[in-house]
């Protein structure tokens, strides 16, 4: 039996990169989409607060017996490298992420 977990987090765009960020996600690599689905991500939404350039991401993840370590996957690393020029990233090009805590659900 599997259970669903909800993840929410914030990231940050660099100024002037709103359209480029959307363009890159409109043409997300099929192999990356497949990897995310294999990892159990059943829903994934990213919203932009244009006033602050903050990105708010929301994922539903089906918990499975086997797990996929996304940061260790070569396609994930390539995507991070591809996105590093338009958003705040760590030294390894992974996005700087701030986890959001749930305070209400309906």
N, C-alpha and C positions, 0 to 999 in steps of 0.2 A: 504494500500500500504506500502511496506517495502523499506527501503533504506539500502545500504551497506556502512559500515564504515571500514576503514583500520587502524589497530593498528600495530605499530612497536616498539620494545623495546629490550634492551640488558640485559643480565644476565651474570654471571661469574661462570666458573667451578673451582674446586680446582685442583691443579696440579696432574697429573697422573690419572685423572678420566674420560678421554675422552671415552675410550672403555666402561666403566661401564655406563656412561650416555646414550650412543647409545644403549647398550643392554637393559636398562630399558625402553627406548622409543620404541624399536622394539617389546617389549612385554607389551605395555601400557594396562592397565586394561580396559576391554570392558565397564564396568560401568562408568569409567571416560570419555572415548571417547563418550559415549552416552550423558553424562551430558554436555560436551562441545558443542555437536551438538544441544542439547535442548536449550542451552544458545544462539544459533544463530551463532556459529562459523562454517562457511562453508569451510574455508581453514585455515590451520595453518602449518607454516613451521618454523623450527629452523635450523640455520646454525652455524657452529663452525669456528671461526678464531683460528687455531691451534697455531699461534705465540703468541697470547695474552690470550688464553683460554676464550675469550669472545664469548657468544652465542648471535646471532641476531635472534629475533623472529618476524614473520610477520603473521598477522591474518586478514582475512576478516570476518566481523561480520554483519549479517543481523539484522537490528534494528527491533524489534518487539514491540507490545503493552505491552506484559508482559515481565518482565525481571527476570533473575535468578541471584541472588547474589552469584557468584561462591565462594568467600572467606568464605561464611557462610555454604557451603555445606560440610557435613562430608566426602564425598569421596575426595573432593579437599584437605581438611585438612590432610587426611591420605596420599595422594600423596605427599604433601609438607613434611610431616614427613619422608616419604620413601626416598625423594631426599635430605634431609638436610645434609647428611654426605658427599655428593659429590659436592656441590655447595655453593656459598655464600648465606646466608639466614638471614632474620630478626629474632628477638626474638621469633616470633610466627611460625618460620620455613617457612614462605612465602619467595619466592626468592627475593633477592635484585634486583630491576628492575629500569632501567633508560629508560624513554620514549624517543623515537627518533622522531624528527620533520621531516615532509615531506618537502623536498626542491626541488623536481622535480618529475614529473609524466608524463607518456607517454601512 
